Amino acid sequence: MAESAAPLFGVAKPGSVARRADALDALDSVLPFDRRDFLADLLTDDDVATLRHLAREGIGANSLRALASDLGYLEAWCQAATGSPLPWPTPEALLIKFVAHHLWDASKRETDLAHGMPADVAATLKSQGLLRSDGPHAPATVRRRLSSWSTLTKWRGLRGKFNAPGLQSAIKLAVRASARPRGRKSRKAVTADILSALLKACAGDRLVDVRDRALLITAFASGGRRRSEISALRVEQLVEEEPVPADPRNSDGEKLPCLSIRLGRTKTTQADSDAFVLLVGRPVLVLKDWLERAGVTEGAVFRGIDRWGNLDKRALTPQAVNLILKRRVAEAELDPQAFSAHGLRSGYLTETARRGIPLPEAMQQSQHRSVQQASNYYNDAERTLGRAARVII
């Protein structure tokens, strides 16, 4: 841990940063390329070694990406707040300082400028693009970063103070003081009518239009797949199935094309899981059209396309999936700030509710683990259509 004792900003040796950047190249399938140099400047050699070890141990790509992002933030915060990199293991006092800097009472800050994150620390993090909000963090974000901190401590073979009574008490008090409404990942759900508008926005014949149509309709129809699952989708996961009846009650009637998507490892399934979801009818045709037009026969299903219409060999990143949706939202003359890729997931469940499809049946397609978790995705606006609020009118 020789380099852990040296400041990273301003005095870091160029060779050290370059060495870390080269080491992070080994994780290019997990970490976005444009983040490589940024993380190399934040992390220590031991940090990079820990991430590479986690990758070799087979930790999921999404989990590793989140750990790398959180570790970069923690190192930057500690440097700004203390003038030194993160110590391993971390003293309880520093953990409590982290909570105090991120969870605080906005009303108290009005009369006590020393309350919460110091202005100079906030300014440093903002200059690095790591802090966007002037207010306290969401409790869920703070808990996630503490969890990542704890995980990384364990993977270094060390014992942390994350369950210390003093820290747990500080978190409870801080959450109570900084209470704020929980924001949705996507303020509005991408329901069938919204999806129809987005598909019209990419109704052209350019390769990028064909891709975006396939991406949006596949993500929605497959149960509202997460953007990470769509970006990671591979041709090898697609299995041609026998055509199925258009009307489940009439097995001798019109037949529709059917594909199954073998999910493999996701947020709720393991790599060796046999979980799958189905695509039936139009989504199958749209997806096949994309694969044929793009000449994709193996590897990543959805790939980047440059401004000249050339297809990239690399898969889209989860961030790119989100940007594609927002771009099509804007082209449909809707508000991009109100939608994100997660709206496809909440939109799918909201649409099933509108159509009277039982939640357990919808969950089979969305692959949620619990009724409570799935029901949270129903858009609050749809409650105005229900009977529960109309007991007395």
Secondary structure, 3 states (H helix, E strand, C coil): CHHHHCCCCCCCCHHHHHHHHHHHHHHCCCCCHHHHHHHHHHCCHHHHHHHHHHHHCCCCHHHHHHHHHHHHHHHHHHHHHHCCCCCCCCCHHHHHHHHHHHCCCHHHHCCCCCCCCCHHHHHHHHHCCCCCCCCCCCHHHHHHHHHHHHHHHHHCCCCCCCCCHHHHHHHHHHHHHCCCCCCCCCCCCCCHHHHHHHHHHCCCCCHHHHHHHHHHHHHHHCCCCCHHHHHHCEHHHEEEEEEEECCCCCCCCCEEEEEEEECCCCCCCCCCCCCEEEEECHHHHHHHHHHHHHCCCCCECCEEECCCCCEEEEECCHHHHHHHHHHHHHHCCCCHHHCCCHHHHHHHHHHHHHCCCCHHHHHHHHCCCCHHHHHCCCCHHHHHHCCHHHCCC
